[in-house]
Amino acid sequence: MKSNNVKNGFVPISENLTLFEKDLSKLEKIRYLDTPNSFYKEAAYSKKIDGKYTYYYLFSKIKSRDYIEGSGYLTHGFDFYQGSFHAQMIRGLINSCNLEENSIILDPFCGCGTTLIESKLLNFNSIGIDINPIACLNSKIKTELLDINTEILKNNNEKFFDLTYYSFLKEFDNFFDILNLDIRTLFFIFLYTRAISDHYYILKNMNKAFIDNYHNIIATLLKFNILKKSIDLPMGKTKIYHSDNLKRLHQFKSNSIDAIITSPPYIDLIDYISNDLNQIKIFLNESQIKYLRLLSIGNKFSKFSQTEKIYWYKMERVFYKIFDILKPNHHFILIIGDYKNMKEKFLKLSKKIGFKTERVLLRKIINKKDRISYEHVLFLLKV
Ligand SMILES: C[S@@+](CC[C@H](N)C(=O)[O-])C[C@H]1O[C@@H](n2cnc3c(N)ncnc32)[C@H](O)[C@@H]1O
């Protein structure tokens, strides 16, 4: 009876779902079996369920960036962070965990906050940790702006448009204090860092970049404010820590986290600190940046063998801690690009630590220039 309902009540989000999307679409429907009346608020791969438009479909109409389908909606498109997740997939993965109300989701390598944003939109609390201050700033802005009344960003804001204003950031000794500034000031600091990034990466004039990004972001938020008034959308809370995760994870209690969804840094592929160096420099001095590099997992040493050895040594420690803080019978979902046999190595490490591999899915990625790559999604269970 139920399976008939499932078949008849669902209009897929696209006629051309890939094999991976069809698989994840099946997995996320576990929520429908438990709570059929509210699944339209959660589903990632349906356009309509039992005659109602899904929230995902409504969100996806509010584009913040002209980008690959499923990634540039709401606040997801506010920044450029290398290696960021496919947001629609993360939504499907969270659903597949079938979490109870008030669950806490952790991303110990949170990057620009994709897991945190989708957790919030699905009304789960989440925690993100990243060593890169720009990742933390972006994650904080992109999660908190979902809650905000846009008017507070629009009124009496003239001083923020003079880019010399941001010289005050040099007076801070600690990035923690910057991250804890009020959301309005932090929003304009974020725009300043985006202008720096646009200046270096797409050779755009900084003032023009600042103003263009301001208008695009405000336009997106205004649309979201209107949507929020027409739907019932309780949202979760987010905590973001700028820290070495090895250090921070030790402060978590055993068996306290309901799901972990993350992608690890790569050995020898993306240097996150160098990518954002021009932005990081406005917050940190040279010796602070040097220290961050040392703590970053994947940091390059002169010999590759040493880089690799330290990478796996640190990763093993992170995995032991992750295993400890995750509740039994709960999921750790790890997304890894198809690179240097890392999938096999992570599967081996997970097994050694005690995780059971429930399944591994392969996602084909076609980028803007029609280049194809793959990533593996590992569903690990703490047994
Ligand atoms: C693959 S990226 C994560 C991207 C993320 N999934 C997203 O959607 O943006 C890996 C992240 O790990 C972070 N990282 C590296 N070493 C770390 C450490 N010791 N503690 C915390 N974060 C770290 C990097 O700064 C980078 O943001």
The ligand as a Tripos MOL2 file, in Angstrom:
@<TRIPOS>MOLECULE
LIG
   27    29     1     0     0
SMALL
NO_CHARGES

@<TRIPOS>ATOM
      1 C1         37.3220   19.4920    1.4360 C.3       1 LIG1
      2 S1         37.3000   20.9280    2.4450 S.3       1 LIG1
      3 C2         35.7040   20.9040    3.0840 C.3       1 LIG1
      4 C3         34.7180   21.5780    2.1660 C.3       1 LIG1
      5 C4         33.3050   21.5320    2.7060 C.3       1 LIG1
      6 N1         32.7840   20.2140    2.6020 N.3       1 LIG1
      7 C5         32.3980   22.5440    1.9890 C.2       1 LIG1
      8 O1         31.2670   22.2050    1.5840 O.co2     1 LIG1
      9 O2         32.8190   23.6890    1.8340 O.co2     1 LIG1
     10 C6         38.3410   20.5230    3.7950 C.3       1 LIG1
     11 C7         38.4440   21.5930    4.8730 C.3       1 LIG1
     12 O3         39.2510   21.0830    5.9290 O.3       1 LIG1
     13 C8         39.8430   22.1970    6.5830 C.3       1 LIG1
     14 N2         40.9300   21.7270    7.4870 N.ar      1 LIG1
     15 C9         42.1670   21.2660    7.1920 C.ar      1 LIG1
     16 N3         42.8370   20.9330    8.3070 N.ar      1 LIG1
     17 C10        42.0140   21.1670    9.3590 C.ar      1 LIG1
     18 C11        42.1330   21.0190   10.7730 C.ar      1 LIG1
     19 N4         43.2410   20.5530   11.3470 N.pl3     1 LIG1
     20 N5         41.0810   21.3640   11.5520 N.ar      1 LIG1
     21 C12        39.9370   21.8430   10.9910 C.ar      1 LIG1
     22 N6         39.7690   22.0160    9.6510 N.ar      1 LIG1
     23 C13        40.7780   21.6820    8.8300 C.ar      1 LIG1
     24 C14        40.2940   23.0770    5.4210 C.3       1 LIG1
     25 O4         40.4950   24.4050    5.8400 O.3       1 LIG1
     26 C15        39.1100   22.9120    4.4430 C.3       1 LIG1
     27 O5         38.1860   23.9460    4.6020 O.3       1 LIG1
@<TRIPOS>BOND
     1     1     2 1
     2     2     3 1
     3     2    10 1
     4     3     4 1
     5     4     5 1
     6     5     6 1
     7     5     7 1
     8     7     8 2
     9     7     9 1
    10    10    11 1
    11    11    12 1
    12    11    26 1
    13    12    13 1
    14    13    14 1
    15    13    24 1
    16    14    15 ar
    17    14    23 ar
    18    15    16 ar
    19    16    17 ar
    20    17    18 ar
    21    17    23 ar
    22    18    19 1
    23    18    20 ar
    24    20    21 ar
    25    21    22 ar
    26    22    23 ar
    27    24    25 1
    28    24    26 1
    29    26    27 1
@<TRIPOS>SUBSTRUCTURE
     1 LIG1         1 GROUP 0 **** ****
